[in-house]
Amino acid sequence: MQSEVLKTDSKALGQSRITLQLRGDSRIDRAQEVTLKQNLKTVRNSIDQFHADHARDPADLAELVATHYLRELPVDPVTDRDDTWVPEIVDGGMHDLHSGAPGKGSDGTPYASW
């Protein structure tokens, strides 16, 4: 009898560990998504400010950094890189920016559409 109880407890403990790990991963995903949205908002505001000051869109992210509209290239927290951004080019200038991360966010939309 005792060995059956121990096996059951052991299985229950294993399931608890799995559940805790999954919950921890979803918190990380949410934190990455919040950071991604904030990084996109910051860059988009910088693009808008650059456009207001220069009557054109910046050529790329590097121009925003070189002209001090951004301190540094932002990191896409989903890819953990600063070179996976996908610029939306209109009339030769970067009009918008999207994540280059594969997959979908917790809301079911592709990161690339953010």
Summary of the structure (lengths in Angstrom):
residues: 114
radius of gyration: 21.5
end to end distance: 56.0
largest distance: 79.8
contacts: 296
relative contact order: 0.13
helix: 54%
strand: 13%
